[in-house]
Amino acid sequence: MSVNKDDVRRIATLARIAEPADRLDALTGELNGILDWVEQLNEVDVDGVEPMTSAAPMKLPMRTDEISDGGKREAVLKNAPRSDDGFFVVPKSVE
C-alpha cells in the first residue's frame, strides 16, 4: 500500500493539520516509509506465539478491591486556594 500527494492532503485535512504544498512530497515519502515498515511486520510468522505483556515472564501485582476515601483529605485540601468544612470552594458559575 502506498499513498500519493492527494491522499496526504486528505489525511492532513481530516486531521485538521495545515500543511503547505511544498511539504506534501516529504510527507508522502515519510508515510510511504511507515507503511512499508508495517508491511514488513506483516510478513513475520507469529503462529504459535502467545501474546505477552513483558519480555520477562511475571505476574502483575494484585491489590484488594476496596472502596475508600483515600484518607488524604487534609493533604488534598492544602493545595486548594479556598476550602470550607472539608470541601473545595469555587467561584459560582451559574446564577
CYANA upper distance limits for C-alpha pairs under 8 A (distance plus 0.5 A):
  1 MET  CA     32 ASN  CA      8.43
  1 MET  CA     35 LEU  CA      7.30
  1 MET  CA     36 ASP  CA      8.08
  2 SER  CA     32 ASN  CA      5.96
  2 SER  CA     35 LEU  CA      7.36
  2 SER  CA     36 ASP  CA      8.44
  3 VAL  CA      7 ASP  CA      6.19
  3 VAL  CA      8 VAL  CA      7.34
  3 VAL  CA     28 THR  CA      7.01
  3 VAL  CA     31 LEU  CA      7.77
  3 VAL  CA     32 ASN  CA      6.76
  4 ASN  CA      8 VAL  CA      6.86
  4 ASN  CA     28 THR  CA      6.61
  5 LYS  CA      9 ARG  CA      6.57
  5 LYS  CA     24 LEU  CA      6.48
  5 LYS  CA     25 ASP  CA      7.13
  5 LYS  CA     28 THR  CA      6.56
  6 ASP  CA     10 ARG  CA      6.69
  7 ASP  CA     11 ILE  CA      6.60
  8 VAL  CA     12 ALA  CA      6.56
  8 VAL  CA     24 LEU  CA      7.31
  8 VAL  CA     27 LEU  CA      7.62
  8 VAL  CA     28 THR  CA      6.72
  9 ARG  CA     13 THR  CA      6.71
  9 ARG  CA     19 GLU  CA      8.38
  9 ARG  CA     24 LEU  CA      7.66
 10 ARG  CA     14 LEU  CA      6.66
 11 ILE  CA     15 ALA  CA      6.61
 12 ALA  CA     16 ARG  CA      6.40
 12 ALA  CA     17 ILE  CA      5.44
 12 ALA  CA     18 ALA  CA      7.20
 12 ALA  CA     19 GLU  CA      7.48
 13 THR  CA     17 ILE  CA      6.52
 13 THR  CA     18 ALA  CA      7.68
 19 GLU  CA     23 ARG  CA      7.01
 19 GLU  CA     24 LEU  CA      7.71
 20 PRO  CA     24 LEU  CA      7.57
 23 ARG  CA     27 LEU  CA      6.72
 24 LEU  CA     28 THR  CA      6.46
 25 ASP  CA     29 GLY  CA      6.87
 26 ALA  CA     30 GLU  CA      6.77
 27 LEU  CA     31 LEU  CA      6.54
 28 THR  CA     32 ASN  CA      6.57
 29 GLY  CA     33 GLY  CA      6.64
 30 GLU  CA     34 ILE  CA      6.86
 31 LEU  CA     35 LEU  CA      6.68
 32 ASN  CA     36 ASP  CA      6.55
 33 GLY  CA     37 TRP  CA      6.77
 34 ILE  CA     38 VAL  CA      6.85
 35 LEU  CA     39 GLU  CA      6.75
 36 ASP  CA     40 GLN  CA      6.84
 37 TRP  CA     41 LEU  CA      6.91
 38 VAL  CA     42 ASN  CA      6.87
 39 GLU  CA     43 GLU  CA      7.23
 40 GLN  CA     44 VAL  CA      7.73
 54 SER  CA     58 MET  CA      8.15
 72 LYS  CA     76 VAL  CA      6.64
 73 ARG  CA     77 LEU  CA      6.54
 73 ARG  CA     86 GLY  CA      7.83
 74 GLU  CA     78 LYS  CA      6.52
 74 GLU  CA     86 GLY  CA      8.26
 75 ALA  CA     79 ASN  CA      7.78
 76 VAL  CA     80 ALA  CA      7.81
 77 LEU  CA     83 SER  CA      7.16
 77 LEU  CA     86 GLY  CA      7.78
 77 LEU  CA     87 PHE  CA      7.90
 77 LEU  CA     88 PHE  CA      7.48
 80 ALA  CA     88 PHE  CA      7.02
 81 PRO  CA     89 VAL  CA      8.48
 82 ARG  CA     88 PHE  CA      6.76
 82 ARG  CA     89 VAL  CA      5.83
 82 ARG  CA     90 VAL  CA      8.04
 83 SER  CA     87 PHE  CA      5.92
 83 SER  CA     88 PHE  CA      4.99
 83 SER  CA     89 VAL  CA      5.47
 84 ASP  CA     88 PHE  CA      7.04
 84 ASP  CA     89 VAL  CA      6.91
